[in-house]
Amino acid sequence: MMPTRKVWSSALAAVTLASAVLAGCSGGNEDTKEGAGGGTSSSGQEAVIRVWGPHDFMKGDESPGQQMVKIFNEKNKGKIRVEMKYMPWAEYNTAIQAAVTSNDLPDIFNMPQNIDFQQVVASKWIRPLDGLVTDTWKKQFYAGAFSEGVNVIGGKTYTWPIFGPVMNQLLYYNKDVLKNAGLDPEKPPKTWDELRSMAKTVTDKGKGDIFGVVFAMAENGYATNTVTGFASGIQTLDANINGFNYKTGSYTYDSKSISDSVKFLLDLKKDGSILPSSYNLKHPEAGALFGQGKAAFLFDGRWRMWLIKRDTPDAKFGMAALPTPKGEPMIMHHTLASNGGFMVSANTKHPEAVGKFIEEGLASELFYERFMKSGVALSPIEKLNADKSKYPYPEYEAFVKLHQEVLRLRPDPAVRNPEAVKVLAEIGGMGQPKIKPSFNEILQAIITGAEKDPDGALKQYNEKMTKGFKEGLEKVKQSGAKVDSGDFVFPNWDPMKDFTDKDYEALKK
């Protein structure tokens, strides 16, 4: 499961949305208020519901999604039959484009990539969930899972978060490798110096076969996540979240926290502690080498846990927060509300059956219990995450604890002002994938030695990102959107604490 996604080009997104309008998708059921819990179609025949998505939990007969569908179909035999189809992202995006153009969207489908969600709503090719599901269903999710401007537009709810809290960078450590190097396998490093020392010890004793560290430098986004992850642990009021400071509303790629994190990786390289093939590795290869005992430490996201268990089931490993310079508590940030989940077609012929499937199948304990047992991630249902009987293996308990200790809610410009979403759609998100070379490419050049002036390269990249944001903001404002740079500034935010509804309200005073 990938931490970053390949995105549609702006041109493709524009074509898709234009096609939706021309196809007249607004002729759907938006104002229909069927009660949740319905069954067969209006004709009394079996309602067939098509569900499309790009997630691994839908792939294969033994996947959590397909297991859930099988149980749901058996329970509702003769009334509702769900057909769930998995496609990888590239294929999926193209298929949805074609479905929109032909006005033949599946009943339930995942939000395509890099599209303005508000424009999708305005184009009326999806309908709200209101009237299809109950308030009780909505209340099962974490507080903050539904936010106006994100997945709620004009008071109507259009999607729900698929995943619970997500850490995009952890420290994985191979216990057997540490033990064989004479190190304590139950005491992972807490400081940068400890990590550097332990990695060098493993490398020295590995004699060219086993190294201290491995991570996927050839995969877009992985080196980025590692550097910004380490930078998150430097408590310098940078409030650095993936290269952006939400306290000041400015990019931080030229900050001391980013610079120091890059230099720390260069120190690991200087020590010879990075497995040499890391420079050419994609994430599955890096994870496999770690699981096979070729490195003591792996920098990767929450998705790596279940893949290690699947691909190298005999590996003995642990998980910890990334070390910080002096052992300070690591704090990372996330948002719960998301508009990247499943949506309902405005033209579905079976709204009652769709509502029943969402409430009792796709977004229910029936699915998420299996989802958790696969070890993919935390669920968006808090009580399930707290139930240890649902944990698939001992490592999962440490996984849950890490998320509880490390993650804090960050401010979201879209919650403060829904019009801010238009800026994000214009620039492709705060990461601005249109700007080249990418941050990941710059990091690759720095770490391999091709770039001789790291701080200069980081400063130049920061200037490009700042310019791209300003130009995107200005373009959106000229189109009539009521948004300004101040919507991306949250001076009352303490990065060590959750940013709550009260904090948003305080900004209005």
C-alpha positions in Angstrom: 0.0 0.0 0.0 1.5 3.2 -1.1 1.9 6.3 1.1 1.9 8.6 -1.9 -0.2 8.4 -5.0 0.3 9.0 -8.7 -2.1 11.8 -9.5 -4.2 12.7 -12.5 -2.9 15.6 -14.5 -4.9 18.9 -14.2 -6.0 18.4 -17.8 -7.5 15.0 -17.2 -9.3 16.3 -14.1 -10.7 19.1 -16.1 -11.9 16.8 -18.8 -13.5 14.5 -16.3 -15.4 17.3 -14.5 -16.5 18.8 -17.8 -17.7 15.5 -19.0 -19.7 15.1 -15.8 -21.5 18.3 -16.4 -22.2 17.6 -20.1 -23.4 14.2 -19.3 -26.2 15.6 -17.1 -25.3 13.7 -14.0 -27.3 16.2 -12.0 -30.5 14.2 -12.9 -29.9 12.0 -9.8 -31.5 11.5 -6.4 -29.8 14.2 -4.4 -33.0 15.3 -2.6 -34.3 11.8 -2.1 -34.7 11.0 1.6 -35.0 7.2 1.7 -34.5 5.8 5.2 -31.5 3.6 5.9 -31.9 -0.1 6.2 -33.8 -0.7 2.9 -33.5 -3.8 0.9 -34.6 -4.8 -2.6 -35.0 -2.5 -5.6 -38.3 -0.6 -6.1 -39.4 -3.3 -8.5 -39.0 -5.9 -5.9 -36.1 -7.6 -7.7 -32.7 -8.2 -6.3 -30.7 -5.0 -6.1 -27.3 -5.3 -7.7 -24.8 -2.8 -6.3 -21.5 -2.1 -8.0 -18.6 -1.0 -5.9 -15.2 0.1 -7.4 -12.0 1.0 -5.6 -8.2 1.0 -5.7 -7.4 -0.3 -2.2 -5.6 -3.5 -1.3 -8.2 -4.4 1.2 -10.5 -5.1 -1.8 -8.0 -7.2 -3.7 -8.5 -11.0 -3.8 -11.1 -13.4 -2.4 -9.4 -13.4 1.0 -9.1 -9.6 1.4 -11.1 -8.0 4.2 -13.4 -6.2 1.7 -14.2 -9.3 -0.3 -14.8 -11.4 2.9 -17.2 -8.7 4.1 -19.1 -8.7 0.8 -19.4 -12.5 0.9 -21.0 -12.4 4.3 -23.2 -9.4 3.5 -24.5 -11.0 0.3 -25.3 -14.3 2.1 -27.2 -12.4 4.7 -29.2 -10.5 2.1 -29.5 -13.2 -0.5 -32.3 -12.5 -2.9 -32.6 -8.9 -1.8 -29.1 -7.3 -2.4 -26.1 -8.5 -4.2 -22.8 -6.5 -4.0 -20.2 -6.8 -6.7 -16.9 -5.3 -5.5 -14.2 -4.6 -8.1 -10.6 -3.8 -7.3 -8.3 -1.9 -9.7 -4.8 -0.4 -9.1 -4.8 3.4 -9.0 -3.6 4.1 -12.6 -6.3 1.8 -14.1 -8.9 3.0 -11.6 -8.5 6.7 -12.5 -8.9 5.9 -16.2 -11.9 3.7 -15.5 -13.7 6.3 -13.5 -13.0 8.9 -16.2 -14.7 6.7 -18.7 -17.6 5.9 -16.4 -18.2 9.6 -15.8 -18.1 10.4 -19.5 -20.6 7.6 -20.4 -22.8 8.5 -17.4 -22.4 5.0 -16.0 -20.7 5.4 -12.6 -20.8 2.4 -10.2 -23.2 2.8 -7.3 -20.3 3.3 -4.8 -16.8 4.3 -5.9 -13.7 5.8 -4.4 -12.8 9.4 -5.0 -10.3 9.7 -7.9 -7.0 11.4 -7.4 -6.2 15.1 -7.5 -9.8 16.3 -8.1 -11.5 19.3 -6.5 -14.0 17.6 -4.3 -16.2 20.7 -4.0 -16.4 20.9 -7.8 -17.4 17.2 -7.9 -20.2 18.0 -5.4 -21.3 21.1 -7.4 -21.3 19.0 -10.7 -23.8 16.7 -9.0 -22.4 13.4 -10.0 -22.5 12.2 -6.4 -25.3 12.4 -3.9 -25.1 13.0 -0.1 -25.3 10.2 2.4 -28.0 12.0 4.3 -31.1 9.9 4.2 -29.2 6.8 3.3 -27.5 6.2 6.7 -28.5 6.9 10.3 -27.1 9.4 12.8 -26.1 6.4 14.9 -23.9 5.2 12.0 -22.1 8.5 11.9 -21.6 8.7 15.6 -19.5 5.5 15.6 -16.6 7.4 14.0 -13.9 9.4 15.8 -14.9 12.9 16.8 -13.6 15.1 13.9 -14.2 12.5 11.2 -16.7 14.8 9.5 -15.9 18.4 8.9 -17.6 21.1 6.9 -15.5 22.0 3.8 -13.8 18.6 3.8 -16.3 15.8 3.5 -19.4 17.8 4.5 -20.5 20.5 2.1 -23.4 22.8 2.8 -24.3 20.7 5.8 -24.6 17.5 3.8 -22.2 14.6 4.2 -20.7 13.0 1.1 -18.1 10.5 2.3 -16.5 9.1 5.4 -12.8 8.4 6.4 -11.7 4.9 5.3 -8.7 4.8 7.7 -8.3 5.8 11.3 -5.3 7.8 12.6 -2.3 7.3 10.3 1.5 7.7 11.0 3.4 8.0 7.7 6.8 7.4 9.3 7.9 4.9 12.0 11.2 3.3 13.0 11.1 -0.5 12.4 13.8 -2.5 14.0 14.9 -6.1 13.4 15.4 -7.7 16.8 17.5 -10.6 15.5 19.9 -8.3 13.7 20.3 -6.2 16.8 20.8 -9.3 19.0 23.4 -10.8 16.7 25.3 -7.5 16.8 25.4 -7.6 20.6 22.8 -4.9 21.1 19.6 -5.0 23.2 16.8 -6.0 20.8 14.2 -4.6 23.2 15.7 -1.1 23.4 15.4 0.8 20.1 17.3 4.1 19.9 15.6 7.3 21.2 18.2 9.8 20.1 20.0 10.5 16.8 23.3 9.7 18.4 22.0 6.3 19.6 20.6 5.5 16.2 23.9 6.4 14.5 25.9 4.4 17.0 23.7 1.3 16.8 23.6 1.5 13.0 27.4 1.7 12.8 27.9 -1.2 15.2 25.6 -3.4 13.1 27.3 -2.3 9.9 30.8 -3.0 11.3 29.8 -6.5 12.5 27.8 -7.2 9.3 31.1 -7.2 7.3 29.5 -6.0 4.1 26.4 -8.3 4.3 24.3 -6.6 6.9 23.9 -2.9 7.4 22.5 -0.5 10.0 19.8 1.2 7.9 17.7 0.6 4.8 15.0 2.8 3.2 13.5 3.3 -0.2 15.3 6.2 -1.8 14.3 5.5 -5.4 10.6 5.7 -4.7 8.9 9.0 -5.0 7.9 10.3 -1.5 9.8 7.8 0.7 12.9 9.9 1.3 10.6 12.9 1.6 8.7 11.1 4.4 11.9 10.1 6.2 13.3 13.7 6.2 10.1 15.4 7.1 9.5 12.7 9.7 12.8 13.3 11.4 12.2 17.1 11.2 8.9 16.7 13.0 10.8 15.6 16.1 12.8 18.9 16.4 10.7 21.0 18.7 11.9 24.4 17.4 8.5 26.1 16.9 8.9 25.3 13.2 5.6 23.4 13.4 7.0 21.6 10.4 4.5 19.3 8.8 5.6 17.9 5.5 7.4 21.1 4.6 4.8 23.6 5.7 4.4 25.6 8.8 0.7 26.1 9.8 1.5 28.6 12.5 3.1 31.1 10.0 1.6 29.9 6.7 5.0 29.4 5.1 7.0 26.6 3.6 9.9 25.3 5.7 12.1 23.4 3.3 14.9 25.8 4.1 14.4 25.5 7.8 17.0 24.3 10.3 14.9 21.3 11.2 14.9 20.1 7.5 18.5 20.9 7.0 19.6 19.1 10.2 17.5 16.1 9.2 19.2 15.9 5.8 22.6 16.2 7.4 21.7 13.4 9.8 21.1 11.1 6.9 24.4 12.3 5.4 26.1 11.3 8.7 24.6 7.8 8.4 26.0 7.6 4.9 29.4 8.9 6.0 29.5 6.1 8.6 28.8 3.5 5.8 25.6 2.5 7.7 23.1 2.8 4.8 22.7 -0.4 2.8 24.2 0.6 -0.5 21.4 -0.6 -2.7 19.0 1.8 -0.8 19.7 4.4 -3.4 18.0 2.3 -6.1 15.3 0.6 -4.0 11.6 0.8 -4.2 9.6 0.4 -1.0 8.7 -3.4 -1.5 12.4 -4.2 -2.0 13.5 -2.2 1.0 10.9 -3.8 3.2 11.8 -7.3 2.0 15.5 -6.8 2.8 14.7 -5.5 6.2 12.5 -8.6 6.9 15.2 -10.9 5.6 17.7 -9.4 8.2 19.9 -7.4 5.9 19.4 -4.2 7.9 18.7 -3.4 11.6 16.5 -0.3 11.0 13.9 0.6 8.4 12.3 4.0 8.0 8.8 3.5 6.6 5.1 4.3 7.2 2.3 2.4 9.0 1.6 0.2 5.9 4.9 -1.6 6.3 3.9 -3.6 9.4 1.3 -5.9 7.7 3.6 -6.3 4.6 6.5 -7.5 6.8 4.1 -10.0 8.5 2.8 -11.1 5.1 6.1 -11.3 3.2 8.6 -12.3 5.9 6.4 -13.9 8.6 9.3 -15.3 10.6 10.9 -11.8 11.0 11.1 -10.7 14.6 10.7 -6.9 14.6 9.5 -4.0 16.7 8.2 -0.5 16.0 9.0 2.8 17.6 8.7 6.5 17.0 11.6 8.0 15.0 14.4 9.1 17.3 14.8 12.8 18.0 18.0 14.8 18.4 18.1 14.7 22.2 15.4 12.1 22.9 12.5 14.6 23.1 9.0 13.1 22.6 8.2 12.6 18.9 5.1 14.4 17.8 3.6 14.0 14.4 0.4 15.5 13.0 -2.7 14.3 11.0 -6.3 15.1 10.2 -9.2 12.7 10.5 -11.8 14.1 8.1 -11.1 13.2 4.5 -12.8 13.6 1.2 -10.7 10.8 -0.4 -13.1 8.0 0.5 -16.0 6.2 -1.0 -18.9 8.2 -2.5 -22.4 7.3 -3.9 -23.4 8.0 -7.5 -26.2 10.5 -7.9 -27.7 8.1 -10.4 -27.7 5.0 -8.3 -31.0 3.0 -8.9 -30.8 1.4 -5.5 -30.3 4.2 -2.9 -31.9 2.2 0.0 -29.8 -0.9 -0.7 -26.7 1.3 -1.0 -27.4 2.8 2.4 -27.9 -0.6 3.9 -24.6 -1.8 2.5 -22.7 1.2 3.7 -24.2 1.0 7.2 -24.0 -2.8 7.6 -21.1 -3.6 5.3 -18.6 -1.3 3.8 -18.4 1.1 6.8 -19.4 -1.1 9.6 -17.8 -3.3 12.3 -18.4 -6.3 10.0 -15.8 -4.8 7.6 -13.5 -3.0 10.1 -13.0 -6.0 12.4 -11.6 -7.9 9.3 -9.7 -4.8 8.2 -7.9 -4.6 11.6 -7.2 -8.3 11.7 -5.4 -8.0 8.4 -3.1 -5.5 10.1 -3.4 -2.9 7.4 -4.1 0.1 9.6 -6.2 1.5 12.4 -10.0 1.8 11.8 -11.8 5.1 12.0 -14.0 3.6 14.7 -12.4 4.4 18.1 -14.0 1.6 20.1 -12.7 -1.1 17.7 -9.2 0.3 18.0 -9.4 0.0 21.8 -10.5 -3.6 21.7 -7.4 -5.8 22.0 -9.3 -8.9 21.0 -9.4 -7.5 17.5 -5.6 -7.2 17.3 -4.1 -9.8 14.8 -0.7 -10.2 16.5 1.3 -8.8 19.4 3.0 -6.1 17.3 -0.3 -4.5 16.6 -0.6 -3.4 20.2 2.6 -1.4 19.9 1.3 0.0 16.7 -1.9 1.3 18.4 0.1 2.7 21.3 2.4 4.6 19.0 -0.5 6.2 17.2 -2.0 7.3 20.5 1.2 8.7 21.9 2.7 10.4 18.8 -0.2 11.8 16.7 -1.9 15.1 17.2 -4.6 16.8 15.1 -3.3 19.7 13.1 -5.3 22.6 11.8 -6.9 22.2 8.4 -7.4 25.3 6.1 -10.4 23.6 4.5 -12.2 23.4 7.8 -11.5 27.1 8.5 -12.5 28.1 5.0 -14.0 25.6 2.5 -12.8 27.9 -0.3 -9.2 26.9 0.6 -9.9 23.6 -1.1 -9.9 25.4 -4.4 -6.3 26.5 -3.8 -5.2 23.0 -2.9 -6.9 21.6 -6.1 -5.2 24.3 -8.2 -1.6 23.5 -6.9 -2.2 19.8 -6.4 -2.0 19.9 -2.6 0.5 21.5 -0.4 3.2 19.2 -1.8 2.7 20.8 -5.3 3.7 17.8 -7.5 4.0 20.1 -10.6 7.2 21.7 -9.2 10.3 20.0 -10.5 12.7 18.7 -9.4 10.6 17.3 -6.6 11.8 17.3 -3.0 12.4 13.6 -3.2 14.6 14.1 -6.3 16.5 16.8 -4.6 17.1 14.5 -1.6 18.3 11.7 -3.8 20.8 14.1 -5.4 22.0 15.3 -2.0 22.3 11.9 -0.4 24.1 10.3 -3.4 26.5 13.3 -3.6 25.3 14.7 -6.9 24.2 17.9 -5.2 27.1 19.6 -3.5 25.2 22.4 -1.8 22.4 20.9 0.2 21.3 24.1 1.9 21.4 26.0 -1.3 19.2 23.4 -3.0 16.7 23.4 -0.2 16.5 27.2 -0.2 15.9 27.2 -4.0 13.2 24.6 -3.7 11.5 26.5 -0.8 11.4 29.6 -3.0 9.8 27.6 -5.9 7.2 26.2 -3.5 6.4 29.6 -2.0 6.0 31.1 -5.5 3.8 28.2 -6.7 1.5 28.6 -3.7 1.2 32.4 -4.2 0.5 32.0 -7.9 -2.1 29.3 -7.3 -3.8 31.4 -4.6 -3.9 34.4 -6.8 -5.4 32.5 -9.7 -8.1 31.0 -7.5 -8.9 34.5 -6.1 -9.2 35.9 -9.6 -11.7 33.2 -10.4 -13.9 34.6 -7.7 -13.1 32.4 -4.7 -13.2 34.1 -1.3 -9.9 32.9 0.1 -6.6 34.5 1.1 -3.2 33.5 2.5 -4.5 34.1 6.1 -6.7 31.0 5.8 -3.5 29.0 5.9 -2.2 30.7 9.1 -3.1 29.4 12.6 -1.2 31.5 15.1 -3.1 30.0 18.1 -1.9 26.5 17.4 0.3 24.7 19.9 1.9 21.8 17.8 2.2 19.7 20.9 -1.6 19.6 21.3 -4.6 18.7 19.2 -6.2 21.6 17.2 -9.8 21.5 18.3 -13.1 23.0 17.3 -12.6 25.6 20.1 -9.3 26.6 18.4 -11.1 27.2 15.1 -13.8 29.2 16.9 -11.1 31.4 18.6 -9.8 32.5 15.2 -13.2 34.0 14.4 -13.1 36.4 17.4 
